Amino acid sequence: MTRLFIIFILILSPIISLADVMRVTILGSGTPRPDIERFSQAILIEAGEDKLLFDTGRGTSIRLSQMDFNIGKIDKIFFTHLHSDHIVGFPDVLMTGWVYQRSKELKIFGPPGTKHFVKKIYEAFSEDIVIRTSQPEELKIEGMRLNVNEIESGLVYKNKDVSVHVFEVDHGGGVEYSLGYKISYKGRTVIISGDTNYSENLVNNAKGADLLIHEIADAPKDLVKHNAKVRGLMDYHTTPSEMAKIINIAEPKLTILTHILALGGTTHLSILNSVKSKLNKDYKVMTAYDLMAIDVKENIRTYSIDYTR
């Protein structure tokens, strides 16, 4: 009897430990540019019973399908800001999640302007909503009930061991409100920068984080000097020098570079190497790719979660 109990515990222990792991999946690692390999920004965080979606860029629902994740389980969405490449996939998540039997109220968090945006999307699909609540589909309207929250700095979501704090970042370029997020679960912390240039708020929140997911952009100095548009883009995104400064101060266990805006012949690899060359220590830095999963634990693990290949 004792031996059977020990065997049962040994079998169960991986399941128990898995429940303590916060899994982060990069659904979209790209920019506004259409790219079949890199959809625009979206990040899924699974922590305990919570499924938290940060931004809903192009192809979010497709990437969820590729990782064999039921889109109907998404009932909490957090927007960093309202640029199109971060929200263009929202109608698909909203409507397809409902078709896939979302039964809970959909909670949405974002900067000022989020209520207006969501209201207009809902109105655009009003005819479809009427049709789908009628025969033969008869979808439950509960799955289309929305709770939209326009948020500022501080704690915005708490459920058992999961907490989400928001802080302001500085995107520039005419964007009045841009937000970063700090997600905590059982002693582990993930930071999502959203779009920003160098931000003291972000540095302060990211100190000692297990995982920092941060945007970046680069262009040759001569191009920046002589092209006003490129110079403007560099002014409201984070450069490799600024990124290295952030890592040197915050010292996250792992930094993932995403939303990589590579201009004028720069590449993802050249940008990564540029950041690494400016670090004080051998900090771990990687570039994101779509359907890159990160298990946030003592020994962080990264792997692909694309089940269609």
C-alpha positions in Angstrom: 0.0 0.0 0.0 2.8 2.4 0.9 4.6 1.6 -2.3 1.5 2.3 -4.4 1.1 5.6 -2.6 4.7 6.6 -3.4 4.2 5.7 -7.1 1.0 7.8 -7.1 2.9 10.8 -5.7 5.7 10.4 -8.2 3.2 10.3 -11.1 1.3 13.3 -9.8 4.4 15.5 -8.9 5.1 16.7 -12.5 1.4 17.7 -12.8 1.6 19.6 -9.6 4.9 21.4 -10.6 3.4 22.2 -14.0 0.6 24.1 -12.3 3.2 26.3 -10.7 4.7 27.4 -14.0 3.7 30.6 -15.8 3.7 29.9 -19.6 4.2 32.8 -22.0 3.5 32.4 -25.7 4.5 35.0 -28.3 1.5 34.8 -30.7 2.7 37.7 -32.8 6.3 39.1 -32.9 6.1 41.4 -35.9 5.4 45.0 -36.8 2.6 46.6 -38.9 4.2 45.1 -42.0 2.3 42.1 -43.3 4.5 39.0 -42.8 3.2 35.4 -42.8 6.0 34.4 -40.5 5.6 37.3 -38.0 2.1 38.4 -37.3 1.7 41.6 -35.3 1.7 41.9 -31.6 -0.1 39.5 -29.2 1.1 37.6 -26.1 -0.7 34.9 -24.2 0.1 34.2 -20.6 -1.2 31.1 -18.9 -1.0 31.2 -15.1 -3.0 28.8 -12.9 -6.6 29.0 -14.1 -6.1 32.4 -15.9 -5.6 32.9 -19.6 -4.5 36.5 -20.1 -4.2 37.9 -23.6 -2.0 41.0 -24.1 -2.8 42.9 -27.4 -4.6 41.3 -30.3 -2.6 42.0 -33.4 -3.1 40.5 -36.9 -3.7 36.8 -36.9 -4.1 36.3 -33.1 -6.9 33.7 -33.4 -4.9 31.8 -36.1 -1.9 31.5 -33.8 -4.1 30.4 -31.0 -5.5 27.7 -33.3 -1.9 26.6 -34.3 -1.1 26.0 -30.6 -4.3 24.0 -30.2 -5.7 26.5 -27.8 -9.5 27.0 -27.7 -10.1 30.7 -28.4 -13.3 30.5 -26.4 -11.2 30.3 -23.3 -10.0 33.8 -23.7 -12.0 36.0 -21.3 -9.5 38.7 -20.3 -7.7 41.0 -22.8 -5.2 43.8 -22.0 -4.3 46.4 -24.6 -1.0 48.3 -24.4 -2.2 51.0 -26.7 -4.5 51.5 -29.6 -2.2 51.4 -32.6 -3.7 49.2 -35.3 -1.0 46.5 -35.2 -1.9 45.8 -31.6 -5.7 45.7 -32.0 -6.5 44.8 -35.6 -7.2 41.2 -34.6 -9.6 42.1 -31.8 -12.9 41.6 -33.9 -11.7 38.1 -34.7 -10.9 37.3 -31.1 -14.3 38.8 -30.0 -16.5 37.0 -32.5 -14.6 33.8 -33.1 -14.2 33.3 -29.3 -17.9 33.6 -29.0 -18.5 31.1 -31.8 -16.1 28.7 -30.0 -18.4 28.8 -26.9 -17.0 31.6 -24.8 -19.6 31.5 -22.0 -18.1 34.1 -19.6 -18.2 37.9 -19.7 -15.2 39.2 -21.6 -13.1 41.6 -19.5 -11.1 44.1 -21.5 -8.5 46.5 -20.0 -6.8 49.3 -21.9 -5.9 53.0 -22.0 -8.4 55.8 -22.4 -10.1 55.4 -25.8 -10.6 51.6 -25.3 -14.3 52.0 -24.5 -15.0 53.9 -27.7 -13.0 51.4 -29.7 -14.7 48.3 -28.3 -18.2 49.9 -28.6 -17.7 50.7 -32.3 -16.5 47.1 -33.0 -19.5 45.7 -31.2 -21.8 47.9 -33.2 -20.2 46.9 -36.5 -21.1 43.2 -35.7 -24.6 43.9 -34.4 -26.4 42.2 -37.3 -24.2 39.1 -37.0 -24.8 39.0 -33.2 -28.6 39.0 -33.8 -28.3 36.2 -36.4 -26.1 34.0 -34.2 -28.3 34.3 -31.2 -31.2 33.0 -33.4 -31.8 29.5 -34.8 -30.0 27.4 -35.8 -26.9 28.5 -33.8 -28.6 30.0 -30.8 -25.3 31.2 -29.2 -25.7 32.4 -25.7 -25.5 36.2 -25.4 -23.6 35.9 -22.1 -20.5 35.2 -24.2 -20.8 38.7 -25.8 -21.2 40.6 -22.6 -18.3 43.0 -22.3 -16.7 44.6 -19.2 -14.4 47.4 -20.5 -12.1 49.1 -18.1 -10.0 52.1 -19.0 -7.0 51.9 -16.7 -4.1 53.9 -15.2 -1.1 53.0 -13.1 -1.4 50.3 -10.4 -3.1 47.0 -9.8 -5.7 46.3 -12.4 -6.4 42.5 -12.0 -6.0 40.0 -9.2 -7.1 36.4 -8.9 -5.6 34.1 -6.3 -1.9 34.0 -7.1 -2.1 36.0 -10.3 -1.8 39.8 -10.3 -1.5 42.3 -13.2 -0.1 45.8 -12.6 0.0 48.5 -15.3 2.5 51.3 -15.7 2.8 54.1 -18.2 5.5 54.1 -20.8 6.5 56.8 -23.4 5.7 55.7 -26.9 5.9 59.2 -28.3 4.9 59.8 -31.9 1.6 61.4 -30.9 0.5 58.4 -28.8 -0.9 60.0 -25.6 -1.4 56.7 -23.7 0.9 53.7 -23.9 1.0 51.1 -21.2 3.4 48.4 -20.0 2.3 45.4 -17.8 3.8 43.5 -14.9 2.3 40.1 -14.4 3.2 38.1 -11.3 2.4 34.5 -10.4 3.8 32.5 -7.4 6.9 34.6 -7.1 7.7 34.9 -10.8 7.4 38.1 -12.8 6.9 38.9 -16.5 7.2 42.4 -17.9 5.6 43.4 -21.2 6.9 46.8 -22.5 4.3 47.5 -25.2 5.6 50.2 -27.6 7.9 52.6 -25.9 11.2 54.4 -26.1 13.5 54.4 -23.1 11.2 54.4 -20.0 12.3 54.9 -16.4 8.9 53.5 -15.3 9.6 50.3 -17.2 13.2 50.0 -15.8 11.9 50.4 -12.2 9.2 47.8 -12.7 11.5 45.4 -14.6 14.2 45.2 -11.9 14.9 41.6 -11.1 12.1 40.3 -13.4 12.2 36.7 -14.6 11.2 37.7 -18.1 11.3 41.0 -19.9 9.5 41.2 -23.3 10.6 44.4 -24.9 10.2 46.1 -28.3 13.2 47.4 -30.3 14.1 49.3 -33.5 17.3 50.1 -35.3 18.6 51.8 -38.4 22.0 52.9 -39.7 23.2 56.2 -38.3 23.5 57.9 -41.7 19.9 56.9 -42.5 18.6 58.3 -39.2 20.5 61.5 -39.8 19.2 62.2 -43.3 15.7 60.7 -43.2 13.2 62.6 -41.0 10.7 59.7 -41.0 13.3 57.2 -39.8 14.6 59.6 -37.3 11.0 60.0 -35.9 10.6 56.2 -35.7 13.8 55.9 -33.7 12.6 58.6 -31.4 9.5 56.7 -30.3 11.0 53.2 -30.3 13.8 51.7 -28.2 17.3 51.6 -29.8 19.9 48.9 -29.1 21.9 51.3 -26.9 18.8 52.1 -24.9 17.9 48.4 -24.7 21.3 47.5 -23.4 21.0 50.3 -20.7 17.6 48.8 -19.6 19.0 45.3 -19.3 22.2 46.5 -17.5 20.0 48.3 -14.9 17.0 46.0 -14.5 19.0 42.7 -14.8 16.1 40.4 -15.9 16.9 36.7 -16.0 15.8 36.6 -19.7 15.1 39.3 -22.2 13.0 38.6 -25.3 13.2 41.2 -28.1 10.0 41.6 -30.1 8.3 44.0 -32.4 11.7 44.3 -34.1 11.7 47.2 -36.5 14.8 46.6 -38.7 15.3 49.5 -41.1 17.9 50.4 -43.7 19.5 46.9 -44.0 19.7 46.1 -40.3 18.5 42.6 -39.4 17.2 40.8 -36.3 20.6 39.2 -35.8 22.5 42.5 -36.2 20.2 44.2 -33.7 20.6 41.3 -31.2 24.4 41.4 -31.6 24.3 45.2 -31.2 22.4 44.9 -27.9 24.7 42.1 -26.6 27.9 44.1 -27.4 26.8 46.8 -25.0 25.9 44.7 -22.0 28.0 44.8 -18.8 27.5 41.1 -18.2 26.6 38.0 -20.2 22.8 38.5 -19.8 20.6 36.2 -21.6 18.9 37.9 -24.6 16.9 36.3 -27.4 14.8 37.5 -30.3 11.1 36.5 -30.4 9.4 34.4 -33.0 5.7 33.5 -33.5 4.6 30.6 -31.3 7.7 30.9 -29.1 6.7 29.5 -25.7 8.6 30.4 -22.5 8.1 28.5 -19.2 8.8 31.0 -16.5 10.4 29.0 -13.7 13.7 28.6 -11.9 15.4 27.4 -15.1 13.5 29.2 -17.8 12.8 27.1 -20.9 11.9 28.3 -24.4 10.5 26.1 -27.2 8.1 26.2 -30.2 4.4 25.4 -29.6 3.3 25.2 -33.2 1.4 21.9 -33.5 0.6 22.3 -37.2 4.2 21.5 -38.3 
